[in-house]
Amino acid sequence: MTRSATAPAEEPVARRGAARVIAIDGSPQGHGRTEAVLREVLRGAAAAGATSDVLTLSDATVEEAVDALEDAEAVVLGSPVYRASFAYPLKDLLDQLPRGMWGETRAPLQGKGVVIVATGASLHHFLALDDLRNVLASFFAAHVVPPGLYVPRGGMPDGNGLDPDLATQAERQGQALVELALALRACPTLRGLVAQA
């Protein structure tokens, strides 16, 4: 087995440099339950040595979001679930997001680790994560951390903080994202995978 000179397996995270993570809040209003869950995932990423920020689509242009995604090494995408699907602001961003095809010079999700987060009224809609996962993996050639995180209204009993089990899951998703981002640094073939069409 050969090891990369930039990220050997035994080298501590601090020496390899912190992973840069951007969380995108795809809620139509922003600054609510979805952002609170994103921040819990970022807390786990920070514990694994990452630097991070949250961009709320209700406060930003698509171009600002594309720039933020391009500058990040790893991404957390969050959205409330409406009618069993992710919300319009996130859909609009993905509809306009370049993929490096047909003359596009940018592909800000290609080859990056992504965690997906969804919030909803009840557990009945947790499978909405599947549609987003499929779009990210097959259309954008992103590496999606399984299984994602779905938080029903009852998962935030005080309206802000997550219940302990979900908080643990959020933390693990953030840590796994950082580990994946650091692994992808050393794997140019995985980073270079592209969508077929």
C-alpha positions as a Markdown table, in Angstrom:
| # | Residue | x | y | z |
|---|---|---|---|---|
| 1 | Met | 0.0 | 0.0 | 0.0 |
| 2 | Thr | 1.4 | 3.4 | -0.9 |
| 3 | Arg | 0.7 | 6.5 | 1.2 |
| 4 | Ser | 0.3 | 10.0 | 0.0 |
| 5 | Ala | 2.9 | 12.5 | 1.0 |
| 6 | Thr | 0.2 | 15.1 | 1.8 |
| 7 | Ala | -1.9 | 13.0 | 4.2 |
| 8 | Pro | -0.2 | 9.9 | 5.6 |
| 9 | Ala | -2.5 | 7.7 | 7.7 |
| 10 | Glu | -0.7 | 8.2 | 11.0 |
| 11 | Glu | -0.3 | 12.0 | 10.7 |
| 12 | Pro | -2.6 | 14.0 | 13.1 |
| 13 | Val | -5.4 | 16.0 | 11.7 |
| 14 | Ala | -3.8 | 19.3 | 12.9 |
| 15 | Arg | -0.7 | 18.7 | 10.8 |
| 16 | Arg | -2.7 | 17.9 | 7.7 |
| 17 | Gly | -4.6 | 21.2 | 8.0 |
| 18 | Ala | -8.2 | 21.7 | 9.0 |
| 19 | Ala | -10.9 | 20.7 | 6.6 |
| 20 | Arg | -13.0 | 23.6 | 5.4 |
| 21 | Val | -16.8 | 22.8 | 5.8 |
| 22 | Ile | -19.7 | 25.0 | 4.5 |
| 23 | Ala | -23.2 | 24.3 | 5.6 |
| 24 | Ile | -26.0 | 25.4 | 3.4 |
| 25 | Asp | -29.4 | 26.2 | 5.0 |
| 26 | Gly | -31.9 | 25.6 | 2.2 |
| 27 | Ser | -34.9 | 26.7 | 4.3 |
| 28 | Pro | -37.2 | 29.3 | 2.6 |
| 29 | Gln | -37.1 | 31.5 | 5.8 |
| 30 | Gly | -33.8 | 30.5 | 7.2 |
| 31 | His | -32.4 | 30.7 | 10.7 |
| 32 | Gly | -34.8 | 28.1 | 12.1 |
| 33 | Arg | -34.8 | 24.4 | 12.9 |
| 34 | Thr | -32.8 | 23.4 | 9.9 |
| 35 | Glu | -30.0 | 25.8 | 10.8 |
| 36 | Ala | -30.0 | 24.6 | 14.4 |
| 37 | Val | -29.5 | 21.0 | 13.1 |
| 38 | Leu | -26.8 | 22.1 | 10.7 |
| 39 | Arg | -24.9 | 23.8 | 13.6 |
| 40 | Glu | -25.0 | 20.5 | 15.5 |
| 41 | Val | -23.4 | 18.7 | 12.6 |
| 42 | Leu | -20.8 | 21.4 | 12.4 |
| 43 | Arg | -20.1 | 21.0 | 16.1 |
| 44 | Gly | -19.1 | 17.4 | 15.3 |
| 45 | Ala | -17.0 | 18.6 | 12.4 |
| 46 | Ala | -15.3 | 21.2 | 14.7 |
| 47 | Ala | -14.5 | 18.4 | 17.2 |
| 48 | Ala | -12.7 | 16.6 | 14.3 |
| 49 | Gly | -10.6 | 19.7 | 13.6 |
| 50 | Ala | -12.7 | 21.4 | 10.9 |
| 51 | Thr | -13.3 | 25.1 | 10.3 |
| 52 | Ser | -16.9 | 25.9 | 9.2 |
| 53 | Asp | -19.5 | 28.4 | 8.4 |
| 54 | Val | -23.2 | 28.5 | 7.6 |
| 55 | Leu | -24.7 | 30.1 | 4.5 |
| 56 | Thr | -28.5 | 30.7 | 4.5 |
| 57 | Leu | -30.0 | 30.7 | 1.0 |
| 58 | Ser | -32.7 | 33.1 | 2.0 |
| 59 | Asp | -29.9 | 35.6 | 2.7 |
| 60 | Ala | -27.6 | 34.9 | -0.2 |
| 61 | Thr | -27.5 | 34.8 | -4.0 |
| 62 | Val | -27.0 | 31.6 | -6.0 |
| 63 | Glu | -23.6 | 33.0 | -7.0 |
| 64 | Glu | -22.5 | 33.5 | -3.4 |
| 65 | Ala | -23.6 | 30.0 | -2.6 |
| 66 | Val | -21.7 | 28.6 | -5.6 |
| 67 | Asp | -18.6 | 30.5 | -4.5 |
| 68 | Ala | -18.9 | 29.2 | -0.9 |
| 69 | Leu | -19.3 | 25.6 | -2.1 |
| 70 | Glu | -16.3 | 25.9 | -4.4 |
| 71 | Asp | -14.1 | 27.2 | -1.5 |
| 72 | Ala | -15.1 | 24.4 | 0.8 |
| 73 | Glu | -13.6 | 20.9 | 1.0 |
| 74 | Ala | -16.8 | 19.4 | 2.5 |
| 75 | Val | -20.4 | 20.4 | 2.5 |
| 76 | Val | -23.5 | 20.0 | 4.7 |
| 77 | Leu | -26.7 | 20.6 | 2.8 |
| 78 | Gly | -29.9 | 21.1 | 4.9 |
| 79 | Ser | -33.5 | 21.6 | 4.1 |
| 80 | Pro | -37.0 | 21.3 | 5.6 |
| 81 | Val | -39.1 | 18.6 | 3.9 |
| 82 | Tyr | -42.3 | 19.9 | 2.2 |
| 83 | Arg | -44.5 | 17.4 | 0.3 |
| 84 | Ala | -41.9 | 14.6 | 0.7 |
| 85 | Ser | -39.1 | 16.6 | -0.9 |
| 86 | Phe | -36.5 | 19.2 | -0.1 |
| 87 | Ala | -37.4 | 22.8 | -0.2 |
| 88 | Tyr | -37.3 | 25.2 | -3.2 |
| 89 | Pro | -34.3 | 27.3 | -2.2 |
| 90 | Leu | -32.1 | 24.2 | -2.2 |
| 91 | Lys | -33.7 | 22.8 | -5.4 |
| 92 | Asp | -33.1 | 26.2 | -7.1 |
| 93 | Leu | -29.5 | 26.1 | -6.1 |
| 94 | Leu | -29.0 | 22.6 | -7.4 |
| 95 | Asp | -30.8 | 23.4 | -10.6 |
| 96 | Gln | -28.3 | 26.3 | -11.2 |
| 97 | Leu | -25.2 | 24.6 | -9.8 |
| 98 | Pro | -22.5 | 24.0 | -12.5 |
| 99 | Arg | -21.1 | 20.5 | -12.9 |
| 100 | Gly | -18.1 | 21.1 | -15.1 |
| 101 | Met | -19.9 | 20.0 | -18.2 |
| 102 | Trp | -20.8 | 21.6 | -21.6 |
| 103 | Gly | -18.3 | 24.4 | -21.2 |
| 104 | Glu | -18.8 | 25.0 | -17.5 |
| 105 | Thr | -15.5 | 25.8 | -15.8 |
| 106 | Arg | -16.7 | 25.0 | -12.2 |
| 107 | Ala | -18.0 | 21.9 | -10.5 |
| 108 | Pro | -18.2 | 22.8 | -6.8 |
| 109 | Leu | -19.6 | 19.5 | -5.5 |
| 110 | Gln | -17.7 | 17.1 | -7.7 |
| 111 | Gly | -15.5 | 14.7 | -5.6 |
| 112 | Lys | -16.4 | 16.4 | -2.3 |
| 113 | Gly | -17.8 | 14.8 | 0.9 |
| 114 | Val | -21.4 | 15.9 | 1.6 |
| 115 | Val | -23.7 | 15.3 | 4.6 |
| 116 | Ile | -27.4 | 15.8 | 4.1 |
| 117 | Val | -29.8 | 17.0 | 6.8 |
| 118 | Ala | -33.6 | 17.3 | 6.6 |
| 119 | Thr | -36.1 | 18.5 | 9.1 |
| 120 | Gly | -39.8 | 17.7 | 9.0 |
| 121 | Ala | -43.0 | 17.4 | 10.9 |
| 122 | Ser | -42.9 | 13.7 | 11.5 |
| 123 | Leu | -40.7 | 10.6 | 10.7 |
| 124 | His | -43.1 | 9.8 | 7.8 |
| 125 | His | -40.9 | 11.8 | 5.5 |
| 126 | Phe | -37.4 | 10.6 | 6.4 |
| 127 | Leu | -37.1 | 8.9 | 3.0 |
| 128 | Ala | -37.0 | 12.3 | 1.4 |
| 129 | Leu | -33.2 | 12.1 | 2.1 |
| 130 | Asp | -33.0 | 9.4 | -0.7 |
| 131 | Asp | -33.9 | 11.7 | -3.5 |
| 132 | Leu | -31.4 | 14.3 | -2.5 |
| 133 | Arg | -28.7 | 11.6 | -1.9 |
| 134 | Asn | -29.3 | 10.2 | -5.4 |
| 135 | Val | -29.1 | 13.7 | -7.1 |
| 136 | Leu | -25.8 | 14.5 | -5.2 |
| 137 | Ala | -24.1 | 11.1 | -5.9 |
| 138 | Ser | -25.2 | 10.5 | -9.5 |
| 139 | Phe | -25.7 | 13.9 | -11.0 |
| 140 | Phe | -23.0 | 15.9 | -9.1 |
| 141 | Ala | -20.5 | 13.0 | -8.4 |
| 142 | Ala | -20.4 | 13.9 | -4.7 |
| 143 | His | -19.5 | 11.4 | -2.0 |
| 144 | Val | -22.5 | 11.4 | 0.4 |
| 145 | Val | -22.0 | 10.3 | 4.0 |
| 146 | Pro | -24.6 | 7.6 | 4.9 |
| 147 | Pro | -27.3 | 7.6 | 6.1 |
| 148 | Gly | -27.8 | 11.4 | 6.4 |
| 149 | Leu | -29.8 | 12.9 | 9.3 |
| 150 | Tyr | -33.6 | 13.5 | 9.5 |
| 151 | Val | -34.9 | 15.4 | 12.4 |
| 152 | Pro | -38.7 | 15.4 | 13.0 |
| 153 | Arg | -40.3 | 18.2 | 15.1 |
| 154 | Gly | -40.3 | 15.9 | 18.1 |
| 155 | Gly | -36.5 | 15.5 | 17.9 |
| 156 | Met | -36.2 | 19.1 | 19.1 |
| 157 | Pro | -38.3 | 19.1 | 22.3 |
| 158 | Asp | -37.5 | 22.6 | 23.3 |
| 159 | Gly | -37.7 | 24.0 | 19.7 |
| 160 | Asn | -33.9 | 24.6 | 19.5 |
| 161 | Gly | -31.7 | 21.8 | 20.8 |
| 162 | Leu | -31.7 | 18.2 | 19.6 |
| 163 | Asp | -32.7 | 15.3 | 21.8 |
| 164 | Pro | -29.6 | 13.4 | 22.9 |
| 165 | Asp | -29.8 | 10.5 | 20.4 |
| 166 | Leu | -30.1 | 12.9 | 17.5 |
| 167 | Ala | -27.4 | 15.1 | 18.8 |
| 168 | Thr | -25.1 | 12.1 | 18.9 |
| 169 | Gln | -26.0 | 11.2 | 15.3 |
| 170 | Ala | -25.4 | 14.8 | 14.2 |
| 171 | Glu | -22.0 | 14.9 | 15.8 |
| 172 | Arg | -21.1 | 11.6 | 14.2 |
| 173 | Gln | -22.2 | 12.9 | 10.8 |
| 174 | Gly | -19.9 | 15.9 | 11.2 |
| 175 | Gln | -17.0 | 13.8 | 12.3 |
| 176 | Ala | -17.5 | 11.4 | 9.5 |
| 177 | Leu | -17.6 | 14.2 | 7.0 |
| 178 | Val | -14.2 | 15.6 | 8.1 |
| 179 | Glu | -12.7 | 12.1 | 8.0 |
| 180 | Leu | -14.1 | 11.7 | 4.5 |
| 181 | Ala | -12.8 | 15.1 | 3.4 |
| 182 | Leu | -9.3 | 14.3 | 4.7 |
| 183 | Ala | -9.4 | 10.9 | 3.0 |
| 184 | Leu | -10.4 | 12.5 | -0.3 |
| 185 | Arg | -7.4 | 14.8 | -0.1 |
| 186 | Ala | -5.2 | 11.8 | -0.5 |
| 187 | Cys | -7.4 | 10.1 | -3.2 |
| 188 | Pro | -7.2 | 12.0 | -6.5 |
| 189 | Thr | -9.0 | 9.3 | -8.4 |
| 190 | Leu | -12.1 | 9.5 | -6.0 |
| 191 | Arg | -12.0 | 13.3 | -6.3 |
| 192 | Gly | -11.8 | 13.1 | -10.1 |
| 193 | Leu | -14.9 | 10.9 | -10.6 |
| 194 | Val | -17.4 | 12.8 | -12.8 |
| 195 | Ala | -21.0 | 12.3 | -13.7 |
| 196 | Gln | -21.7 | 10.5 | -16.9 |
| 197 | Ala | -24.0 | 13.0 | -18.5 |
